[in-house]
Amino acid sequence: MDTKTLINVVAHINYKYERICRTANILDPYTEGYLDALERLTDYFQGAIDAEAATMESAMENGE
């Protein structure tokens, strides 16, 4: 997946996460598990974005 797609996926997940957190006063175990899964997925994709950014920065510093 390219970086732009990953950024869009993370933004969508964050939107969904925020929407659920704002609308749910009492979270049932399923919803809590769903939110935990979204958070882990976001962290995974954010790590990929950060790694790609580091690679691009390194390439620019090395004049590639």
Secondary structure as a PSIPRED ss2 file (coil, helix, strand):
# PSIPRED VFORMAT (PSIPRED V4.0)

   1 M C   1.000  0.000  0.000
   2 D C   1.000  0.000  0.000
   3 T H   0.000  1.000  0.000
   4 K H   0.000  1.000  0.000
   5 T H   0.000  1.000  0.000
   6 L H   0.000  1.000  0.000
   7 I H   0.000  1.000  0.000
   8 N H   0.000  1.000  0.000
   9 V H   0.000  1.000  0.000
  10 V H   0.000  1.000  0.000
  11 A H   0.000  1.000  0.000
  12 H H   0.000  1.000  0.000
  13 I H   0.000  1.000  0.000
  14 N H   0.000  1.000  0.000
  15 Y H   0.000  1.000  0.000
  16 K H   0.000  1.000  0.000
  17 Y H   0.000  1.000  0.000
  18 E H   0.000  1.000  0.000
  19 R H   0.000  1.000  0.000
  20 I H   0.000  1.000  0.000
  21 C H   0.000  1.000  0.000
  22 R H   0.000  1.000  0.000
  23 T H   0.000  1.000  0.000
  24 A C   1.000  0.000  0.000
  25 N C   1.000  0.000  0.000
  26 I C   1.000  0.000  0.000
  27 L C   1.000  0.000  0.000
  28 D C   1.000  0.000  0.000
  29 P H   0.000  1.000  0.000
  30 Y H   0.000  1.000  0.000
  31 T H   0.000  1.000  0.000
  32 E H   0.000  1.000  0.000
  33 G H   0.000  1.000  0.000
  34 Y H   0.000  1.000  0.000
  35 L H   0.000  1.000  0.000
  36 D H   0.000  1.000  0.000
  37 A H   0.000  1.000  0.000
  38 L H   0.000  1.000  0.000
  39 E H   0.000  1.000  0.000
  40 R H   0.000  1.000  0.000
  41 L H   0.000  1.000  0.000
  42 T H   0.000  1.000  0.000
  43 D H   0.000  1.000  0.000
  44 Y H   0.000  1.000  0.000
  45 F H   0.000  1.000  0.000
  46 Q H   0.000  1.000  0.000
  47 G H   0.000  1.000  0.000
  48 A H   0.000  1.000  0.000
  49 I H   0.000  1.000  0.000
  50 D H   0.000  1.000  0.000
  51 A H   0.000  1.000  0.000
  52 E H   0.000  1.000  0.000
  53 A H   0.000  1.000  0.000
  54 A H   0.000  1.000  0.000
  55 T H   0.000  1.000  0.000
  56 M H   0.000  1.000  0.000
  57 E H   0.000  1.000  0.000
  58 S H   0.000  1.000  0.000
  59 A H   0.000  1.000  0.000
  60 M H   0.000  1.000  0.000
  61 E H   0.000  1.000  0.000
  62 N C   1.000  0.000  0.000
  63 G C   1.000  0.000  0.000
  64 E C   1.000  0.000  0.000
